[in-house]
């Protein structure tokens, strides 16, 4: 039996020229050990590693030649490609789908949510917006407003091409179109990959030289490598960590998540609830508004802890910690199993239904 955790599938959408490919290339350059499977219009899916760079892709590459993914007759083709990329031999950690500039995000989400392959799960929609062309894009594509309303995270790209006042105005319009959705400003698609997926440390045991290492070598040879970390994406975000040996109240914790601030882009880690019948550890994956819990067994001898990392910009770290402190539950064994309903709403395939 394969006990491997399901791979998140993140959709990267946005109209032509918004900077999706630039953002994707940045993710590949800075993933540092994470193996990214990429599905790109028109369409090819490839495991990004040294073998693919050398052209020796073999079974690690699949292709989709019938145009826009969302226009497929059904999701069966996409299901087949995701199944292939998620095979254990490829050792991929996350799959990113770069949608066509004219794709319908709603249809892509529908296909991914309907996918019944336990090896993958939908990981959220990231909508990329061109700050300099925002008004013109809305005029040409009225569906922009509808697409933004679906987004879990909006990347306001090309922020370096507009002045501060224009950038603030566009951001205000976006917040009005999709209230509650976090908006990350960026230039040249430079966002921290940790906002979208968990990066893994590169080790000798993980395999060959990675794609980003090859890019780094080529940039260094060309004299274009960025060694000054002051301009790196991670300098624009703050990270807040929370650890608790005491279980958390599922109801208070879900309420905390429902009230999380706009600037909190990413939450990851594990939560211990300790409610009768639900004593697993619950992995949490949140990208913007998107939220998913995955119940997992505790390893032998593993301490029952809640361990969370929250990444954001302009967030109040002490206030976040105070909110989580208020979620502590001194007597989880006395809680009604029905108190887990709020958590189980975000579990793809609940192992059990709560009683009561």
FENZI-V807146 format. One line per field, one symbol per residue. burial: + if it has 24 or more other ideal C-beta (glycine too) atoms within 12 Angstrom, else -. A space follows every 50 residues. Layout:
burial=???
This chain:
burial=----+++++++++++-+++++++++++++++++++++++++-+++++++- +++------+++-+---+++-+--+-+++-+++++++--+++++++++++ +++++-+++-+++-+-+-+++++++++++++-++--+---+--+--++-+ +++++++++--+----+--++-++--++-++++++++++++++++++++- ------++-++++-+-----------------+--+++++-+-+-+++++ ++++-++--++++++++++++++++-++++++++++++++++++++---- ---+-++++++++-+-+--+--++--+++--+--+-+-++++++-+++-- ---+--
